[in-house]
């Protein structure tokens, strides 16, 4: 059997029917990704395969580092072809790593290149892909893959100029592009100088002079409203875990004043307090708890969905951090207990009847059942909630591969209602990642098809095909409720 044949990952007849007849043609609703808004507003054309495929892609960078590739050929200023050649030499060593599948799916789906990538084929692949890239601006990619919506990740201080440009004159007649509100750096206080800079920036963006906690909350609320006015309907939060302790407003004021008191630029000299500028790890967690509840209330009032990405610990290699900076591919799954923080955060908002639609993304597979049962605790009961109000999100980051997706789908199926699932997202910085939706669709069709073939589900393709189509697109469209351009 040939590699990546038409029935790739489809091991039974019901699966093949479900994928080819129901899933394959569904539009893509990519509600969480890291594509740069500037590239989107500019309908970017890429100079070469390295620009579109390797820049900023931590999956590829980690594989190349594992292969012993010099960092100069990964994130350094080496020539584009030299970087690509180093990646091509790495690919034969990624057998059974999802990169091997993704790489060849992307070469086939974007460029029709049927070669296995390696050192011998690198030059031919490079030249053919680069030849075609001139005809593949972002608009052509969106059209080719039937992308209905793209959700970016944006800092609350961002002016959203690129999104405003897209709203005024979009080059994408059938693709909606929306921002998401990502306020992580406003409760990350391990570097108090960086935190103070962030507070100043969000205050300036909101037109608020931030001296006290009330000023800070006012600035964040104004930016939340600004994002809402510019089409945002999602917030996004990434952290190791939600804090388990509550934090009173009085305590939050004390922590805020101490952090802002790092310099007399922030407070009048008479207001400076002892230990100014120092925030303990415990107080950072307390302040995060306070802000996360504040953001949840804002999301509920605006009718947004909050996305909680939990279970990651970032920047684990101190030498790499010193040499390359933050967020360059040295992150891991963490083993921090999740139960207490999830229960407190969701419970606080539920008690106030202010729990917004919520998606829980789990990075540690041992916690899949914990997350799935916690989601089930907050379905129904609250007035006005729709089916699937709290979602167990798709396999995230290190888990967005075959095994991780199967684990997530099995946990959701066993402990919740699979037909309400809002499906896959790319979570990617690359415009060449849309075959990941195909990958997911093949996996879920195979999973359901196996059950049908075994008699564990009825072999009713209309019934099962409707569920598959809903998970591929319809559920997300209905869950988020955002207007779709040209559809």
PEKAQUI-V924699 format. One record per residue. N is the residue number from 0. PHI is phi in whole degrees, 0 to 359 (none if undefined). Layout:
# PEKAQUI-V924699
{{N;PHI} {N;PHI}}
This chain:
# PEKAQUI-V924699
{{0;none} {1;285} {2;287} {3;55} {4;289} {5;301} {6;257} {7;311} {8;71} {9;255} {10;259} {11;208} {12;294} {13;302} {14;298} {15;298} {16;295} {17;299} {18;289} {19;289} {20;267} {21;236} {22;272} {23;301} {24;269} {25;290} {26;297} {27;256} {28;244} {29;262} {30;279} {31;215} {32;210} {33;241} {34;292} {35;289} {36;304} {37;296} {38;293} {39;288} {40;291} {41;271} {42;47} {43;303} {44;253} {45;261} {46;289} {47;197} {48;294} {49;296} {50;302} {51;271} {52;243} {53;250} {54;297} {55;76} {56;268} {57;292} {58;301} {59;291} {60;299} {61;295} {62;295} {63;294} {64;295} {65;297} {66;277} {67;85} {68;290} {69;298} {70;301} {71;302} {72;267} {73;250} {74;246} {75;275} {76;260} {77;288} {78;294} {79;306} {80;292} {81;297} {82;296} {83;296} {84;298} {85;298} {86;292} {87;300} {88;293} {89;283} {90;305} {91;301} {92;269} {93;262} {94;308} {95;75} {96;272} {97;303} {98;302} {99;295} {100;293} {101;301} {102;302} {103;283} {104;298} {105;293} {106;299} {107;285} {108;287} {109;272} {110;239} {111;66} {112;272} {113;258} {114;275} {115;282} {116;281} {117;198} {118;298} {119;289} {120;263} {121;303} {122;297} {123;295} {124;297} {125;302} {126;291} {127;291} {128;296} {129;295} {130;298} {131;278} {132;298} {133;298} {134;261} {135;235} {136;294} {137;305} {138;300} {139;290} {140;296} {141;299} {142;292} {143;299} {144;255} {145;55} {146;275} {147;273} {148;211} {149;232} {150;250} {151;269} {152;243} {153;224} {154;286} {155;305} {156;277} {157;295} {158;280} {159;56} {160;299} {161;291} {162;292} {163;295} {164;297} {165;294} {166;293} {167;283} {168;206} {169;270} {170;278} {171;243} {172;294} {173;234} {174;230} {175;268} {176;241} {177;231} {178;274} {179;232} {180;270} {181;241} {182;262} {183;303} {184;286} {185;272} {186;235} {187;258} {188;243} {189;294} {190;248} {191;293} {192;293} {193;296} {194;296} {195;298} {196;299} {197;298} {198;298} {199;300} {200;293} {201;289} {202;295} {203;297} {204;298} {205;271} {206;73} {207;235} {208;278} {209;267} {210;244} {211;240} {212;301} {213;301} {214;297} {215;297} {216;295} {217;297} {218;297} {219;296} {220;295} {221;294} {222;290} {223;301} {224;294} {225;298} {226;299} {227;301} {228;295} {229;255} {230;92} {231;288} {232;224} {233;223} {234;254} {235;216} {236;223} {237;235} {238;195} {239;294} {240;195} {241;282} {242;297} {243;273} {244;267} {245;282} {246;220} {247;288} {248;296} {249;299} {250;293} {251;298} {252;297} {253;299} {254;294} {255;300} {256;298} {257;295} {258;291} {259;288} {260;282} {261;296} {262;212} {263;286} {264;293} {265;266} {266;234} {267;299} {268;307} {269;290} {270;267} {271;296} {272;243} {273;299} {274;63} {275;300} {276;88} {277;260} {278;233} {279;288} {280;305} {281;293} {282;290} {283;298} {284;296} {285;300} {286;295} {287;298} {288;302} {289;298} {290;292} {291;297} {292;293} {293;301} {294;295} {295;299} {296;296} {297;300} {298;298} {299;297} {300;297} {301;269} {302;75} {303;271} {304;250} {305;265} {306;251} {307;245} {308;262} {309;235} {310;106} {311;249} {312;235} {313;257} {314;55} {315;278} {316;259} {317;297} {318;295} {319;297} {320;299} {321;293} {322;277} {323;244} {324;92} {325;285} {326;55} {327;240} {328;107} {329;239} {330;246} {331;216} {332;293} {333;247} {334;245} {335;292} {336;302} {337;254} {338;301} {339;296} {340;292} {341;300} {342;299} {343;294} {344;295} {345;293} {346;293} {347;301} {348;290} {349;295} {350;301} {351;276} {352;55} {353;230} {354;278} {355;286} {356;307} {357;221} {358;243} {359;256} {360;257} {361;248} {362;262} {363;256} {364;299} {365;296} {366;261} {367;303} {368;290} {369;300} {370;296} {371;295} {372;287} {373;293} {374;301} {375;295} {376;290} {377;239} {378;267} {379;64} {380;62} {381;297} {382;293} {383;82} {384;277} {385;260} {386;304} {387;73} {388;305} {389;249} {390;253} {391;275} {392;293} {393;297} {394;308} {395;248} {396;59} {397;292} {398;254} {399;271} {400;226} {401;308} {402;294} {403;297} {404;295} {405;297} {406;302} {407;296} {408;295} {409;291} {410;297} {411;296} {412;296} {413;286} {414;240} {415;215} {416;240} {417;306} {418;298} {419;266} {420;297} {421;267} {422;83} {423;271} {424;218} {425;273} {426;51} {427;241} {428;262} {429;246} {430;285} {431;261} {432;263} {433;295} {434;299} {435;296} {436;292} {437;299} {438;304} {439;299} {440;295} {441;296} {442;294} {443;288} {444;296} {445;293} {446;298} {447;291} {448;298} {449;300} {450;295} {451;294} {452;294} {453;275} {454;80} {455;275} {456;227} {457;295} {458;277} {459;252} {460;292} {461;294} {462;297} {463;291} {464;296} {465;296} {466;298} {467;299} {468;296} {469;297} {470;292} {471;294} {472;208} {473;299} {474;296} {475;295} {476;304} {477;283} {478;294} {479;277} {480;66} {481;273} {482;301} {483;251} {484;295} {485;69} {486;229}}
